[in-house]
Amino acid sequence: MASASIKIPERMDLTTLFGFAQEVDYYAMHDRLQLEFTSSNTFFAPFSMLFIACKLKSLRNSNPDLKITCAGHELHAYPAHMGFFKLLGVDHGRDVGEAWGSENYLPITELRKDQLYENPLDQYQEIPDLIQRTADRLALVISRDRRANGDMYDVLSYSVREVMRNVFEHSGATTLYYCAQFWPRSNKVEFAVADFGMGIRQGLGTNPNFRFATDKQAIEYSLLPGVSGKTHLPRTSNTWFNSGYGLYMTNRLARNGGNFVLASGTTAIHLSRKTKNNYRTSFPGTALRFNMDVNEIGNVQKRLAEFRADAAEIARSIAGSGNRPPSAMSLLLRRDYMPG
């Protein structure tokens, strides 16, 4: 029986995190893997928890006989409460989605596409409308008061909708995982989402205009306006259609006082207001993070208007984008198109 142990990194910076994912691949054919939590000082933010847990879950999915155990994990109450251990396959702590959540966090939660249909009339609604309903609820938990914290609510509602919409419309996945945390002292919020879909390169490749040789090329193009795996298809909705603007607008919002991370296949990218960094990694599907400084959000409608103008100009220069106008739903806030 092939067995091994691997240390969970004490530091969770992106270089270490993405390198850890590559290291995990070495143990794909083992029968037993023990995770060593050697430090009680490891800081588990939402993205690091979700990324590691999903990576190890994918390892178990591809190797059903693999047994994962832990040592030293009892010192980490926060990830146990958030559902981290249960997601990666260790019987410790709360189950995925079990914790109630609070005004400061959302635990690791599974969302299936069929769960969006909550009542019989939902079958007549378009999927993005159903996703919007979920995004509004999550945004309200973190922002706490829609009126008092309107900009925070707006940016979360918009961004969560767009990243979830991207999963269900482009990845082929019918399930995603998410979690979030708000730190009142620093006034920062982080939201993370992951799926086990086809990945960005294959998703864009369904459009003959956007077939790339590497994950790096695909990820970088996916963040440009007008780039989508479906912009070549006939428009099927007067309200929602795939114009390739959702991730562009979301990463611009995140970089306005925060940062944005996107990982798929062998590559990850990190964008902030002034920097861009690429990393080698290994992730089956897509993992995404946006981290925002609430103090820097400002008027979200004004920001989106600025980004919209930039996007239209950029899209005109991208071969294969079809010069489509941006979908109104990818550019406007919920209150701009739904009274009340």
N, C-alpha and C positions, 0 to 999 in steps of 0.2 A: 504494500500500500504506500503510494507516494504521498508524503506529508511535508508541510513547510510552514514557516511562520513569517509574517511580514509586519513591520512596525508601522503603525499609523503615525503620520508626520506630526511633530509637535507644532511646527509652524504650518499655517494654511495659506501662505502666499500662493499666487497663481503658478509660479514656476514649480514649486514643490508639489502642488496639487495635481497639475497636469502630468508631471513626471511620475507621480505615484500611479496614475492610471495606466501608464505604459508599463510600469513595473509589475502591476497586477496581471498583465497578459501572460507573463512567464509561467504563471501557476494554473493556466487554463486546463491542463490535463491532470492536475493533481486530484487526489481523493479527499484530502483533508487540508484545510488552510486555517491557521490560527492567527488572529489579528491581535497584535501586541500594542496595548495602550500604555506607553511607557511614561507618559507625563500627565499630571492632572491639570497642567496649565494650558493644554491645547484649547484654542478658541474655535468653536464650531459656529460659523455664521451659516445662514440658510443655504447659500450656494455650495459651500464646502460639504455640508452634511448631505445635501441632495445628490451632488455629483458623485461622492464616494459611495453612498448607499446604492445608487442606481448602477454604478459601474460594477459593484460586487453582485448585485442582483442579476445583471446581464451575464456575469461569469457563471452564476448558478444556473441560469436559464440554458446556457449552452453546454453545461456539464451537470446534469441532474444528480449525479452521484456525489458531487462535491459537498463536503460537510464543512461549514464555516463555524469556528468557535472563537471566543474572545478571552483575553486575559487583561486585567486591569481596567475593564470597562465600568466597574461599579463606581468609579470615581467621577463618572461623567453623567450627572443627573439630567442636565439640559438636553443633550441629544436623546437620552432614553425617554424623556417626557415627550419629545417632538416626534417619536416614531422611527428614529434613525436605525436602531438595531433590528426592529421587526422588518423593516423594508429590506435590509441586506440579508435577512434570513436567520437571525439569532433571537432566541426566545428570551428577551430582556426588555423591560420598559413597556411603554404604552404601544398599542397597535397603531398602524398607519391611520391617521384621521381620527383617532380616539380622543385625543386631548381636545378640550372645548375651544381652546384659543382664547384670546383676550384682546384688549385694546392695543396691545403691544406686539402680538405675534399671531401667525397662523401656522399650525403644525404641519408636518409633512402629510399631504393629503392626496389620495388618488381621485381623479375625476375621469369617469368614463363618458364617452360621447352620448350613450343612451340615457345617462343621468340628466342630461340637459332637458329632456322631455319630462316635465313634471306634472302635466295634466293633459287631458285629451285634446284640448285646443292647440297645444304646442305643435302638433303634427302639421298645422297649417302655417306655422311661422318658419322663417328662414333661420338656419343655424347661427349666423352671426347675431341675430336678435336674442337668441337663447344664451349665447355666450356673454352678450352684454349684460344680461340679467345676473349671471354669476359674477361677472367682473364688478358690477355695482355693489353686490353684497360684500365681496372681499375688500373692496376699497373702503366701504363704510366701517368695517371692523377695524382697519388700521387707522383711518383718519378720525374715527370716533364721532365726529360731528360734522355733517356735510356743510352746514352753514358757517360754522366757526372756522373750519379748515377746508374751505372750498377748493383752493388751488391744489392742496394735497389730494383731496378726493378726486378731483378732475384728472390729475396726471396719473393716478393709480387706476382709475376706471378705464381710461383710454389705453394705457400701456398694457394692463393685464388682458384687456379684450384683444388687443392686437397680437400678443404673443400666443394666447390660447387659440385664437383664430388661425394663426399660422400653423399650429400643430394639426388641428382637425381638418384644415383645408389642403395642406400640402404634404404632410409627412406620411400619410397613409395609416398613422397610428389611431387607434380608437380609445386610447387611454393616455393620460398625462399625469405627472406628479408635480406638486407645487408646494412651496412654503414661503413664509415671509417673516420679517422682524422689523419693528420700529424701535429706535433707541431715543427716548425723549431727551436724555441729557445732551446728546450731540445733534438731535433733531435730524437723524438720518434714517432712511428706510431702504430695505433690501428685499427684492422679490426674485425668486428663482423658480424655474420650470424645466422639466426634462421629459423626454419621451424616447421610446424605442422604435421610432419609425424608420423610414428609409434613409434619413439623413439629408443634408442640404444639397450635396452634389447630385444625388440621384433625383431628388425632388425637382431641382431646377432643370435637370436633364430631360424631364418630360416635355419641356419646351425645346424644340429643335434649335432655337436661337441661343440657348444657354446651356450648352454641353461643354463641361470643363474637364481638363485632364487631371486636376488635383483638387483636393478639398480646400486648400488655401485659396485658390482662384474662386471657387464656388462661394465660399463664405464671404469673401470681400465683395463680390458682385451682389450677393443677396442683400447687402446693406445699402445698396444704391437704389434710388427711386426708379420705378419702371421695370425692375427686374423681378420676374416671377415665373414659376413653372407653368402658369396658366394664362399669361397675357396673350398667348396666340389663339386661345379658344374664343368662340362666340360668346358675347355677353348674355348671361342668363337672368340677370336681375337688374331692375332699374335703380335699386338702392345699394346693394352690395355686389361688388365684382372685384376680381383680382387684378389690381393695377400695379402691384409690387411696391406700394408706398408704406405699408404698415411698419415693417422693421426699420426702414429709413427714419420715419418720423419718431418711432420709439427710441432708437439709439440717439437721435439728436436731443430728445427730451432728457434722456439719462445723462448725456455728456454735459448738459447745461447745469453744472454744479455737482456732477457725480460721474459715474462710469458705466460702461456696458460691456458685457462679456458674452461671447457666443462660441460654443464648441461643437464640432461635428466631425466624425471620422477621425482623421489623423491630425487635425489642426484646430487651434482655438485662437481667437482674436480678442484683444482688450483695447477698448477705446475710451479715452477721456477727452476733456475739452482740448488739450494740447498734445496728447500723445497717442500713439498706435503701436501695439506690440503683438507679435505673432508667437505662438507656442506650438511645439509638437506635443501631441497627446494621443489618446485612444478612447473614443467614446462611440458606442453603437447607437446611433440616433442623434439627438440634438439636446444640448443643455444650454440654458440662457440665464443671464443675471442682469438685472438693472439695479443700480445702487444710486440713490438720490439724496442730496442735501435739501431738505425741505425749505431751508432759508433761501435757497437759490432758485426755487421753482418759478416764483413770480407769477404773472398772469399767464395761465396756460394757453388761453385762446390767442393771446398776442404772440406767444412763442410759436404756436402752430402756424399762424399766418406767416411769420418770418420764414419758417422752415418750408412751408408750402411754396413760397416764391423761389427759394433756392432749389427745391426739388424739381419744379417744372423746368427750370433752366438746365439742370443736370440731366434729366431724363431725355431731353432733346438731343443730347450728345451721345447717348448710349445706343449702339447698334443693336437691333433686335428688340428694343423696348416697344416698338410699334408706335412710339409717340402718343401713347394713350393719355388722356387727361386723368388725373388722380381720382380714385373713387371718393365720393363725398364722405363715405363712412370711414375711410382711412385718414381723412384730413380734419374732420370736425369732431368736436366734443359731443357727447350724448345730448347735452342740453341744447345744442345748436339745431338738432333735428327732431327732438322729442319734447313737446311743451310740458312744462311742469317740472 
